[in-house]
Amino acid sequence: MAISSLHQQNYYWRFDKHLIADIDRHLFTPYYWQSRNAVVGKESGRGTTWFVEAQTAEDGTQQWVLRHYLRGGLMSKLSRDRYLFKGLKHCRSIAEFEILHRLHAENFPVPRPVAAQVIRHGLHYRADILTQRIAGARDLVQVLQEAQPTEFYEELASLIARFMQAGVAHADLNIQNILMDEQKHFWLIDFDRACIRKPAEAWQNRVLARLQRSFEKEQQRHNIAWTNADWNVFINRYQKLVN
């Protein structure tokens, strides 16, 4: 990947020149893609995630994921999408772009980053990111509408163990952020606020506890086909790999 940077007025960008020859702020607005009839889907959560079809600089037609960064919790009452500017490398879109770039280059199953945008407003900024869409992938809430075999949880444990041993601390490891593609391969997405740190049992256990709560929550909300026995298969395999 040929990663480039560009600064125009209060706009800052990091982008892959193999995918985008000329960066432009319009690429980060859904209206641009709607005007070109290039929106192929969307998902709603805290905000709207847009799936768009793009003609890349070198690799032909691809589908990308466009996401605008939004606050959650009490801070969203003060500002829905503005963050304190502490330097470019600390901006959420830039930080996520960089960790995805590093992990993708090291052949981790993560989306390839396309471009990150920061719009500075004095002491604050807003941010957006474009990443490649994983073709034919579904999140585990969808996958677990049907019960899965023991091998499913053992392979999932192998994936999580690989990230943990590399020191990748995912800030929101839940089953909506784990995808499975048509070849039955797992992927991790949404690396907002993720970081790479020294492996340690304390923070790793917090990440695993969050994942377990996610299984339990989605079992209640969406009646996923998951049991505590499935978690035991997962955690036993994980512990064998990391110990």
C-alpha positions in Angstrom: 0.0 0.0 0.0 1.2 3.5 -0.8 0.0 5.6 2.1 -0.2 9.4 1.5 -1.1 12.4 3.6 -2.7 15.7 2.5 -3.7 18.9 4.3 -6.0 21.5 2.8 -7.3 24.3 5.0 -8.8 22.6 8.0 -9.0 19.2 6.3 -6.5 16.4 6.9 -6.4 13.1 5.1 -4.5 9.8 5.2 -5.3 7.5 2.3 -4.1 4.6 0.1 -3.1 6.0 -3.3 -3.6 2.5 -4.8 -7.3 3.0 -4.1 -7.8 6.7 -4.2 -5.8 8.8 -6.7 -7.3 12.2 -5.6 -8.6 12.6 -2.1 -11.6 14.9 -1.6 -13.9 15.7 1.3 -17.0 14.7 -0.8 -15.9 11.1 -0.6 -16.8 11.1 3.1 -20.4 12.3 2.6 -23.3 9.9 1.9 -24.8 12.5 -0.4 -21.9 12.2 -2.8 -22.4 8.4 -3.1 -26.2 8.8 -3.3 -25.8 11.3 -6.2 -23.8 8.7 -8.1 -26.3 5.9 -7.3 -23.4 4.1 -5.6 -25.0 3.3 -2.2 -25.4 -0.5 -2.0 -26.6 -0.7 1.6 -26.6 0.8 5.1 -26.8 -0.2 8.7 -28.1 1.9 11.6 -26.8 1.9 15.1 -25.4 4.9 17.0 -25.2 6.4 13.5 -25.6 5.2 9.9 -22.9 3.1 8.3 -22.9 3.3 4.6 -21.9 0.7 2.1 -20.8 2.2 -1.2 -19.5 1.0 -4.6 -16.3 2.7 -5.8 -14.1 2.7 -8.8 -10.5 2.5 -7.3 -7.4 4.0 -8.8 -5.8 0.6 -9.6 -7.9 -2.3 -8.4 -11.2 -1.7 -10.2 -14.7 -1.8 -8.6 -14.8 -2.4 -4.8 -17.3 -1.9 -2.0 -16.3 0.4 0.8 -17.7 1.1 4.3 -18.2 4.8 5.2 -18.5 5.6 8.9 -18.7 9.0 10.7 -17.4 9.0 14.3 -20.1 9.7 16.9 -20.0 10.0 20.6 -21.9 7.7 22.9 -22.9 7.9 26.5 -23.2 11.2 28.5 -20.6 13.0 26.3 -23.0 12.8 23.4 -25.3 15.2 25.3 -22.6 17.8 25.0 -21.5 17.1 21.5 -22.6 14.4 19.1 -19.6 14.3 16.9 -16.9 16.7 18.1 -13.7 15.6 19.9 -10.9 17.5 21.5 -8.0 17.9 19.1 -4.7 16.7 20.7 -2.7 16.3 17.5 -3.4 14.4 14.3 -2.0 11.0 15.5 -4.5 11.1 18.4 -7.5 11.8 16.2 -9.7 8.7 16.1 -10.0 8.3 12.4 -6.2 8.6 11.9 -5.4 6.3 14.8 -7.9 3.6 13.4 -6.5 4.0 9.9 -2.9 3.4 11.2 -3.7 0.3 13.3 -5.7 -1.2 10.4 -2.8 -0.4 8.0 -0.3 -2.1 10.3 -2.5 -5.2 10.9 -3.5 -5.6 7.3 0.2 -5.4 6.3 0.9 -8.2 8.8 -1.9 -10.4 7.3 -4.3 -10.1 10.2 -8.0 -10.6 9.1 -9.1 -7.0 9.3 -10.5 -4.6 6.7 -8.0 -2.8 4.4 -8.1 0.9 5.3 -9.0 3.2 2.4 -8.9 6.7 3.8 -9.3 8.7 7.0 -10.5 12.3 7.3 -10.1 14.9 10.1 -11.9 18.2 9.9 -10.5 20.6 12.5 -12.6 23.3 14.2 -10.3 25.2 16.5 -9.8 23.1 19.6 -12.1 20.3 18.3 -12.4 18.0 15.3 -14.8 15.7 13.5 -13.8 12.5 11.8 -14.7 9.9 9.2 -13.2 6.7 7.8 -13.5 4.6 4.7 -12.5 0.9 4.8 -12.9 -2.0 2.4 -16.0 -4.1 2.9 -15.5 -7.8 3.6 -17.3 -9.5 0.7 -20.2 -11.8 1.7 -19.5 -11.5 5.4 -22.1 -11.6 8.2 -21.7 -10.7 11.8 -22.0 -13.4 14.5 -25.5 -12.3 15.5 -26.6 -13.3 12.1 -24.4 -16.4 11.9 -25.6 -17.6 15.3 -29.2 -17.7 14.3 -28.2 -21.4 13.8 -26.2 -23.5 16.3 -22.6 -23.9 15.4 -20.3 -26.9 15.9 -17.4 -27.1 18.4 -15.0 -26.3 15.6 -16.6 -22.9 15.2 -15.7 -21.8 18.7 -12.2 -23.4 18.6 -11.4 -21.5 15.4 -12.8 -18.3 16.9 -10.6 -18.8 20.0 -7.6 -19.2 17.7 -8.4 -15.9 16.0 -8.8 -14.0 19.3 -5.7 -15.6 20.7 -3.7 -14.5 17.7 -4.7 -10.9 18.2 -4.2 -11.0 22.0 -0.7 -12.5 21.7 0.2 -9.7 19.3 -0.9 -7.2 21.9 -3.9 -5.9 19.9 -6.3 -4.5 22.5 -9.7 -4.2 20.8 -11.8 -1.5 22.6 -15.2 -3.0 21.8 -14.9 -6.8 21.2 -18.5 -7.8 20.7 -20.0 -10.3 18.4 -21.3 -7.6 16.0 -17.7 -6.7 15.4 -16.7 -10.3 14.5 -17.6 -11.3 10.9 -17.6 -14.6 9.1 -17.2 -14.6 5.3 -18.5 -17.1 2.7 -15.4 -19.3 3.1 -16.1 -19.5 6.9 -13.1 -17.3 7.8 -13.4 -14.9 10.7 -12.6 -11.2 10.6 -12.5 -8.4 13.2 -13.8 -5.0 12.4 -14.2 -1.6 14.1 -10.8 -0.7 15.6 -11.9 2.7 16.9 -9.8 3.3 20.1 -7.9 0.1 19.7 -4.2 0.0 20.4 -1.2 -2.3 20.4 0.3 -2.8 23.9 2.3 -5.3 25.8 0.4 -8.5 26.3 -0.9 -8.8 29.9 -3.5 -11.1 31.5 -5.3 -8.2 33.2 -6.4 -6.2 30.1 -6.8 -9.4 28.0 -9.3 -10.8 30.6 -11.2 -7.5 30.4 -11.5 -7.9 26.7 -12.7 -11.5 27.0 -15.2 -10.5 29.7 -16.7 -8.0 27.3 -16.9 -10.6 24.6 -18.7 -13.0 26.9 -21.2 -10.3 28.0 -21.9 -9.7 24.3 -22.8 -13.3 23.7 -25.1 -13.2 26.8 -26.7 -9.9 25.7 -27.4 -11.1 22.2 -28.8 -14.3 23.5 -31.4 -12.3 25.4 -32.0 -9.7 22.6 -31.9 -11.9 19.5 -32.2 -15.4 20.8 -28.9 -16.5 19.3 -28.1 -20.2 19.3 -25.4 -20.0 22.0 -24.9 -21.6 25.4 -22.5 -21.5 28.3 -21.1 -24.8 27.0 -20.1 -23.0 23.8 -18.3 -20.4 25.8 -16.4 -23.1 27.7 -15.3 -24.6 24.4 -14.0 -21.2 23.4 -12.2 -20.3 26.6 -10.6 -23.7 27.0 -9.2 -23.5 23.5 -8.1 -19.9 24.1 -6.3 -20.7 27.3 -4.4 -23.6 25.7 -3.1 -21.3 23.0 -2.0 -18.5 25.2 -0.5 -20.4 28.1 
